[in-house]
Amino acid sequence: MIPLSAKKRGEVLDALRRGTVPSDGLDVLAVGLDRFSDSMDLEIAKISEGGSGFKAVRGDYGCGKTFFSRWLQERARSHNLATTEVQISETETPLHRLETVYRRMTERLTTSSSRSGALEVSWIVGFMPWRKTSSVQGRWTPTMPKRF
């Protein structure tokens, strides 16, 4: 366990006062997760070596799903992996609307260096539509969406 800075300790305490799960520093609060740490570390190692993995967490209200998933995300980001968290709900992110689930996943993608919206800039640059220009044969130029 790495000691927390005064700022991080304050953020953890503030989150607890609000009754929410802190986004970082969960190792100082994690109790009873030792039985999962070895298997999750094996999964993280497999993914770090080019494998893949997917975990869904299910449980009753208040049983620790959010805490567990953020604890796991923190461990994965410490191994330079990107993580995302999506809470399935009937109104905002229904499971049968996979395009909505995927959009939420990409919107909330985080890395150790980018804590929110890691794809925000590359989404605009990397997924910009392109069209062939008529003025110079063989040249392609970006087409800006009308909303920009």
N, C-alpha and C positions, 0 to 999 in steps of 0.2 A: 504494500500500500504506500503510495506517494503522499507525503504531507500536503495538505491544501494550503494555499495562500490565504491571507486574511480576506481578500476580495472574494475568492471562491467559497470560503466558509460563510461569508455573509450572504452570497447567492443561495447556497444550500439552505441556510436558516430561513431566509425570506420565503423560499418556495415552500418549506415545511409550515411556516406560519400561514401561508395562503391555502394550505391543504392540498398542494399539488406536488408532483414528483419533480425533483430537480433534474435539469438536463445533463449535468455533469457532477462528478464527485460522489458517485453512488457507491463506490467501494467502501467508503467510510460508514455507510448505512446498511450495506448488504449483510443480512443475517439469514442463515439457512439456505444460501444458494451454493454452498460448497459442493453439494451433490450434483449440481449441474455444471460446475466450472470445468471439470476435466473433459466432459463430452462436448461442451461448447467450444473449448479451446482446440479440440481435435477438428471440429467443423471449421473453425476460423483458420487453422493451419492448412486444411485441405483447400479452402478457398484462396488463401494467400499463395498457394502453389499452382493456381490456375484452374482449380475445380470450381464447382458451383454448389449453391445451397439455398434452401428456402425454409423458413420456419414461420409457422402461424401459431399464435398464442391465443388460447381460448379459455374462458373461465367466467365465473360469476362476478358481479359488481363488487369491487373492493378487495379482490383476492390477490392483487399484485401484478396484474398483466402489464400495466404501463411501467411499473418499476422494473420488472424483469426484462422487458424489451429494451428499455433505456440502458439498463446495466449491460446487456448483451451488446448493444450498439457501441457503448463506450469501450468495451473490450475489443470489438472489431476495429474501431477507428484507431485504437492504439497500435494496431497491426497494419496501418495505412490502407484500410478498406473503406469504401463508401457505404453508407447505410441510409435507410429511409424508414419512416414509420407512417403507417396509414391506419387510421381507425375506421373500420367498416361501420357504416350506419345506414339505416333504411332511407333517410332523407338526403344526406349530403354525399355519401360514398357507398352506394349500394353495391353489393358483391356481383350482382348480375349485370352491372354496367362497367365492364372491364376497361373501357376507354377512360372512364372517370377515375377508376382505381389507378390506372397507369399514369394519368395526368397528375394525380395527387402524389404518386411515388416520385415522379421526376421533379415536381415542384418542391418536394421536401427532402431531396437527396442532400446528404451532408458528408463532409470529409473532415479529417482532423484539422485542416487549414481553412475550410469554409463551412461555418456552422449552420448556415441556412441558405438554401437555394444555390447549391454548388453548380448547377447547370444554367443558372440564370443568364449569364453572358454567352456561354457556348450554345445555349438553346437558340438565341437570336442569330449568332454567327454560323453555327454548325448546321442548322436546319432551315436556312434561308432558301426559298425557292429560286431556281436559276432558269434562265431562258436563253435561247440562242439568239444573238443579235443579228440583224439583217445587214448592218453596215459593213462588218468585217466578217468574212466567211470563216467559220471554225471557231469564233470567239464566243464565250459564254459570259454573261453578266448577271449579277443578282437582280432579282425582281423584288422590290420592296412591297410588302403587304400594304393595303390601303389604310389600315389603322395606324401606321407609323406616320 
